[in-house]
Amino acid sequence: MKSLRKVIITLVGGSLLLFGIIFIALPGTVIILPVALAILALEYDWARRYVKVAQRMLTKSGKKMDQFVAKCRRK
């Protein structure tokens, strides 16, 4: 049962990760990448590390967007 769970998580997370990588080059949403990593992080330590990196990057970009919006509103 545990190996079946790992296989399912690997297939779903791996597929989403592949689609996310494809969407980097093609028009599409890149938000699939953190979702795929979060799914893979349920079973793999390497994915957990990348989820933390993605969280830091998303937090940083969110702060920059907040600053940009505030700057535009002042004008």
C-alpha positions in Angstrom: 0.0 0.0 0.0 2.8 2.4 0.9 4.6 1.7 -2.4 1.4 2.3 -4.4 1.1 5.7 -2.7 4.7 6.5 -3.6 4.2 5.4 -7.3 1.0 7.5 -7.6 2.7 10.6 -6.0 5.7 10.1 -8.3 3.5 9.8 -11.4 1.2 12.8 -10.6 4.0 15.1 -9.3 6.4 14.1 -12.1 3.8 14.7 -14.8 3.0 18.1 -13.3 6.6 19.0 -13.0 7.2 18.1 -16.7 4.2 20.2 -17.7 5.5 23.1 -15.6 8.9 22.9 -17.3 7.3 22.9 -20.7 5.2 25.9 -19.7 8.4 27.9 -19.0 9.2 27.9 -22.7 5.6 28.0 -23.9 2.8 30.4 -23.0 1.2 29.0 -19.9 1.2 29.2 -16.2 4.3 28.5 -14.3 2.5 28.1 -11.0 2.3 24.4 -11.8 5.9 24.0 -10.8 5.5 24.8 -7.0 2.3 22.6 -7.0 4.2 19.7 -8.6 7.1 20.1 -6.1 4.7 20.2 -3.2 3.2 16.9 -4.3 6.6 15.3 -4.8 7.6 16.7 -1.4 5.2 14.3 0.2 7.6 11.5 -0.5 11.0 13.0 -1.5 13.5 15.1 0.5 15.0 16.7 -2.5 11.6 18.1 -3.5 11.1 19.5 0.0 14.3 21.5 -0.4 13.1 22.9 -3.7 9.7 23.8 -2.2 11.4 25.9 0.4 13.4 27.7 -2.4 10.2 28.2 -4.4 8.5 29.6 -1.3 11.3 32.1 -0.7 11.2 33.2 -4.4 7.4 33.6 -4.4 7.6 35.6 -1.2 10.2 37.9 -2.6 8.4 38.4 -5.9 5.1 39.1 -4.0 6.8 41.8 -1.9 8.2 43.4 -5.1 4.8 43.3 -6.7 3.3 45.0 -3.6 5.9 47.7 -3.8 5.3 48.2 -7.6 1.5 48.5 -7.1 1.9 51.0 -4.2 4.3 53.0 -6.4 1.8 53.1 -9.3 -1.1 54.1 -7.0 0.9 57.1 -5.7 1.3 58.5 -9.2 
